């Protein structure tokens, strides 16, 4: 990854490894800016305020190595964005200009913001400190369960069935509205239709009439000026044709004396032919022109009738045929409402039955997934300093649930941290620290099953300390065995678990602030972990504790 002129970053080049990478540094050093840069690379919203002061643009480049089975390869091929020489390579470049506009490129080809977001969702997932709070929302809980264990085809079938039922309901409402018209309204519809049918405006007739009217209304000018053109070209005294003929005769006499005049002679002969053709064309048009005041009056009467009726219906004249079709449809609905109502109700009921069947299948999948999900999260939470915790996913029919794309279930996460206490709604019983740990457990359980190849955790270990922090680090390290995992952290116990460690520092040089990112070797990691444990001075005991953390992390594999 390369970053140029983003906030307090002037130039940073990074190469991330597989496994678990930690990013550490003092508050304000630029860790969040680094996460912002990654977000920009995968299509998140750009803010011109991120461009470094005094620069006209910021630029972020990111390259990815795609596994042969990565579905991103198929997406790139479908959008004709794959690298022809190396299909495993993906290079993204995002440019943010100080005046507000942005540009994005994938393997050198320009893409729009929507395409970049769609691609980015397949590459990286970023989880920030706010994730634990959003977890309290019912729709987030339902989406987490669906993502964990429900098939996309099942979810899509419920959404499609809900859409079909909604369409049938709306058609019924329209028909009921049409059937509620009184006889006066129906008679008025019949009258309007009669007016438009009597006008009998044909397809394309308006355009033809307007073209004919322009010709007839200007017939005098067409004849007069057309005759002038014909006279100038060919018919009059000293016409262009006659002058060219004289020049041709002179040139014909000069050619035997000097062959250099031959080209001029040939061009003049060609011009004579073109002038004759032009004059003949003008004459043919003039011969067909006819000053017919009666036809002009007839066309004007027809156009007047069309425009009068258009004004009456408050439409443009060209919209009258479509308006007639609309009125006919309304009349048919009103006149035949009773007969069609029963048919539409049958269709609506059939759509409802299909929806209930699809929603029932989804409910069954959710209940099966809920059991597995609850067990997986409980097992992880119990390693995070809550040995008696219980996490249960409740799937219950929603009270008076309308037909909706999400199905008929209410999904709720229940939690208990203490023995003897039954699980209750997570939003009501979990403290801030407990909520952070439950959120992390949910992410680890869900992402280990369905996550993207790269996952970034931005201080998700907030509110955790001591031995629990070490276990959190172990969980992230274990997840790094399956995915590329990065974490911004302030906890030495978490940082020690990283396979790789980047330190982020802020420097001031000549009254300018710069962020520096450094890959730490083993010896430097000891000092960084000791610094993270606090104290103005790094003591020998802090250094030894840091070494011990690294030794234990190595033993975890």
N, C-alpha and C positions, 0 to 999 in steps of 0.2 A: 504494500500500500504506500502511496505517496500523497503528501498533503502540502499545498503551497498557499501561503497568505490567508489562512483561516484563523480569524480572531488573533490570539497572541502566538499562533504557530506561524513561523515564516517558511520553514522548510523541514519536513520530516519524511524519512523513508524507512519503512518497516517491513520485515519479513516474518510472518507468524508461522509457528510450527504446528504440527498436529498435537493432540492431547489437550492439556489444561494450561492456559496461559493467564498469569495474573498481572494486573496493572496497578501500581501503587504510587502514591505521592501525596504531598501536603495538600490541604484544601486550597483550591484556587490555582493549582499548578497547571491544570489543563486536561485533567482526565475526562471531564464531561465533554470538552471540545473534541477530544479524540473519538468519543462515542458519537458526537454530532457528525463528525466527518464520515464515519462508517454509515450512519443513517443517510447522509446525503448520497453516498455511493449507491445505496439500494433504493433511492427514489423518495425518501421522506421529504417533507416540505422544506424548501430553502428560504433563508432569510438573508436579505442583502446586508443586514447589520453584521453578519458573520465575516464579511470581507475585512481583512486586516486594514487598519487605518492607513491612508495614504496610497493604497493599491487599487487598481481598477477592477481586479477580479481575484477570486479564489478558485483553486483547481484541486480536485481530488481524483486520484487514479487508484483503481483496485483490480488486481488480477486473481483469478480463481482457477484451480485445477479441478476439473470435473471428472468424477468417476464414470466408468463406462456405462453404468446402470443409472446414472443420475438423470431424472426426468427433465432437468434443465436443458440437456442436450436436445431433446425432442422439441422443446419450446423454441430454442434458438433456430433449429432447422425449419420449423413451421413458419417462423418470422423472417427466414432468409438472413439470419444474423450470425450463423455459425462460422468459425474460422475454417476456411477450406483446407488449409495446410495442417492445422492441428485442432481437431474437434474437441480435444480435452481442455483447450485454453479458452478462457473468457476474460476479456479486458473491458472494464467499465471506466469511462471518464466523465466527470460532472464538472461543469464550469458555472460558477455563480458570479454575476457581474454586479458591481457596486450600485448600478442604477436600477437593479431589481430583476432583470431577466436572467434566465438560466438556459444552459444547453447540456445535452447528454448524448453520449456516444457508446455504443456497444460493439466491440470488435471493429471500431473505426467508423461504423455507420451511425448516422444520427437517429435518435429515437425520441418519442414524446414522453412526457412525465408519466402518463398512464402505463405505457409499456415498461418503463423503468421500474415502477412500483410493482407491476405484475411479476417481472423477473426477480426483483429483490426479495419478494415474499418467498421465493423458492430457494434463496441462497442463505439468508441470515434471519434469525429472530433475536430481537433485542428486548430484554426484560429489565425494567427500571424499578425504582423504589416504590412507584405508585401501583405496581401490579397487585400487591397484597390488599390494597384498598378496593381496587376494581373487583377483586374476588368476592366482595360482599354483595355484588349485584346479581340478581337472579338470572339475568340473561347470560352473564359471564359464566356462571356455574353450569348452566345448561350447555353452552358452547364447549366448555372444557370437557364435559362428559361425552358429548357427541364426537368431539375430536379424538377422544381416547378410544371409544369402542363402537361407534355406529358407522355403518357403511354409507359412503357418499350417494350411492344409488338409492338407498332407502330414504335418506333425507331429501333427495331431489324428487322422489316419487310423491312424498307428502306435500312438498311445496307445489308441485304441478297439480295435484288433486285439489289443493286448497284454491289455487288460481282458477281451475275449471269451475269449482262450486261458486266462487265469487262472480265469475262471468255469468253463470246461469241466474244467480240472484239479481244481478244488475239488469239482465234482460227481462226478468219478471217484473221488476220495479217499473221499468219503462213501459211494459205492456199494461200493467195496472194503471199507470198514469194515462195511457192512451184510452183504456177502457172507461176511465172516469169522466171523459169528456161528455158534455151534454149534447143534445141534438143540434143546438145552435152552432156549436163549435164544429161539429162534423159537417153541417151544411156550409159553413164558411170555408172549410177546407175544400169541399167539393166545388164551390164557386171559384176559388183561387186556381184550382187545377184546371177548371174549364177555361178560364182566361188564358192561362199559359198554353193549353192545348190548342185553343183557337189561334193564338199567335203562330204556332207551328214553326218555331225557330229551329232550322235544321243545323246539323253539325257543320261547322265551318262557314255557315251562311253569313254571320256577322262580319267576319274578316273579308269575305268576298264582296259584300255590299260596300264596306268602307273603302276597299281598293277601287271598286268601280266608281264610287262617288268622287273620289279624288280625281280620277281620270276624266269623268264627265264634267265636273265643276271647273276643270282647268283645260278643257278641250280647246278653247279659243287661243290660249297661250301656247299650247302644244302645237297647234296648227301654224300659228304665226312664226314662232321662233324655230320650229322644225323646218319650215320653208326657208328661213334665212340660212340655217345650217346647210341645207341642201344646195342653195344657190352659191354659198361661199365655197363649198367643196367642189361643185361640178357644173351646176346649171347656169350660173351667171357669167356676165362679162368679166374677163380677167380673173376667173376662178383659180383656186389653188391647183386644180387639175391642169388648166391651160398654162399656168406659169411653169409647172413642173414639166409639161410637154415641151415648152420652149427651151428649158434648160437641157432636157434630154436631147433635143436636136443639136444644140451647140456642142454638147459633150460627144455626141456621135461623130461630129466632124473633127474633134480634137484628138480622139483616140488614135486614128491612123498616124497622126503627127507625133504623139507622145503617149506611150502605153500606160503611163502613170495615171491618166484620167479614167482608166477602165473601171477602177473600183467605184469612183464617183458616179459613172454612168450606170453601173449595176445597182447601186443604192437608189439612184433616182428612178430607175425602172420599177424597183420594188415599191418605192413610195407612191408612184402612180397607181399601182395595183391596189395598195392599201386605201388610197383616197377614193378610188372608184368603188371599192367594197363598202367604205363608210357611207358614201353618198347613196349607194343602192340600199343599204340597210335603213337609212333615214327615210328614203322614199317608201319602202315597204310599210314602215310604221305609219307614215302620213296617209297612205292609201287606205289603211284600216280605221283611221280615226273618223269619228262621226259626231257632228254637233246635233245631238238629239235632246232637245229640251223636255220632251215628253218623258223620255226614259229617266232623265235627271230628276224630274218631279216625282216619278214613281219610286225611285230609289230613296229620295228624301222622305217620302211618306212612310215607306217601310222602316227606315232607320228611326224616324220619329216615333212610330208605334212601339218599336223595340225599346227605345230609351225611356219612353213614358211609362211602360210597364215595369221597367227596371227601377225607376224612381219610386213607383208605387210600392214595390216590394223592398225598397231600400237596399238595392243590390247594384253591383256593376252589371252592365248588359251581358257580358260574357258569362256571368254566373247563373243566368236564367235557366239553362237546361238542367244543371245540377240541382237547382232549387226545385224544379218540377219533379225530379226523381225523389227528392226528400219529402215533398208534400204527398206524393203518391204513397210513399212508404208509411207516412203518418196516417194517411186515410185508411190504408189497408189494415194497420194495427188497430185503429179505432173501430173499423167496421167488422173486423174479424177477431176482436179481442177475446170474446168468450170462448171461441173455438180453440184459439191458440194457447190460451191460459193453461188449460189442462195439459197440453203437450209440454209446455215449458216447465210446469210443475213436475211432470214425470222426469224430464231431463235433469232438473235440479235435484230431485230425490235420488236419482241414479248417481249423480256426481257426489252427493253427500255420502252415499254408501261406499263409493270407491275411496273417498277421503278417509272414512272411518276404518276401512280395511288397511289402507296404507299407514294411517296413524297407529293402528293397533300393532302392526308389524314393527313400527319404530319404537313403540312403548316396550315391546318384548325385548328388542335389542338393547334399549336403555337399561332395563332391569338387569339383564345379564352383564352388561358393561359396568353397571353401578357396583355390583358385587366385587368384580375384579379390581375396579378402580379404588374402591374403599379399602380393600385389603392391601393393595400396593402402597397407597398413601399412608395408611396406618403403620406399615412396616418401616417406612422411611422416617415418619414423624417420631416414632419410638426411639430411633437412634439419635434424635436431636434433643436429648435432655428431657424427654417426656415419655418415660417407659410405660406409663399406664394410659397413654392417649388412645382414643378411638376416633376414627374418621369414618363416617357413614354417608353414603349418597342415597338420599330418599327420592324415589320416583313415584309421584302420586298424580291421579287425575286432577287437573285444575278445575276449581269450582266454576261451573257455568262457562266452561272454556268455549270461546267462539271458534269457528273454523279458521285456522291460521296456519301459516307455512311452517311453524315450528312444531306442530302436532298438538296433542291434547294434554301433555304432561306438565306438571310443575316439578322442576328439579331443585332440590335443596341440599346444601352441604351441612351436615350436622357434625358436631365435634364435642368431645369431652376430654379434658386433660387429666382428670383426677378419678381414682377408683371409687366406685359406688355412685358416681354421678352419671345419669343416662345422657347420651349425646343430645344436644339441642342445637338450634340453628347457629351456624358459625358466627353470624353477625351479632348474636346476642351474648355469646359466652367467651369468645377468644379475646385475650389481651393483645396489646400491640406486638409484644415479643412473640407470643404464641402464633399470632396471625402471620408474622413474617416467616416463621418456621413451617407453618402449614402451607403457605404459598410456595415456598421453595420445594417442599415435598411434592406438591401437586405438579409443579413444573418439571421436576426431575422424573416423576412417574410418567407424566404425559409425554414429555419430550423424548425420553428414552425410547418410547414406542413409536412416535410419529414425528419427531422434531426435524428441523432442517439440518444440513450438514454442519453449519456453524451457528453456535448459540452464544449470546453475550449477556452477561448478568451485570447490571450496573448497581452496585452496592445493595444487592438483595439480602445481604447478611446484616443489615442494620438492625440494632436491637438484640443482637446475639453476642455472646462473649464466652470466655473460658473454654472448657472442654467441649461445649456444644459447638463453638466456632470451629474447633478442630474437626469435629465430625462433619460439619457443613462442608469444610474444605475437602474432606475425604469423599463426600458424595459428589462434589463437582469434579474431583480427580477421576472418580469411577466413571462419571458420565463422559469425561474426556477420553476414555478408552473407546467409546463408540462414536463420538462426535468431536469436532473442533470446538472447544469451549474456552471462552475468555470471561474474566471477572474483574471488575473494578472493586477493590476492597481496601478497608482501613485496618483489617484485622490480620495480625501476624500469623495467627493459627491457620487462617485460610490461605494467605499468601505462601506459606511454607509448603503447601500441597501442590503448588504449580509445577508443571514440567518445565515451564519457561517463565521468566520474570522480567517485566519491563518497568523501569523506574521513570517517573515523569517529574521533571524539575522545572521551576520557573527561574529565569535569569534576567537581570537588568543590565544592559550594556548601552552606554551613551544615551541614557534617558529613554531607552526603548526596552520593552518587555518581550521576552522570547520564551517559548516552551521547548524543552529538550527531552527527547525520549531515548532511553539507553537500555539495551539488553544487558542484563546483569549476569556476570559469571558467578560461580559458586561462592567465591570469597566476598564479593560485593553483596551478594544476597544476605549473608550473615549480618553485615552492617545495616542493611536496609530493614531487616526484620527486627534488629535490636532498636533501631530508630522508631519503628512503628509501635514498640511496646512502651514508649514514653520516656520522659526524663530529659532534662536539659543536656546532660552529658551521657554518653553511652558508656555504661559500666562494664566491667569484665563479666559480671554476673549476667547482664543482659545479652552480651555476646555469646556466652556459653548457653544461655537458654535458647537463643536463636539457632545455634548449632544443633541443639537437641531437637528442636522442632523440625529441622531439615532432615536429621537422622531418622526421626520417627516417620516422616513423610516418605522417605525412601523405602522404609519397611512395609508401607501400605501398598506398594506396587504401583 
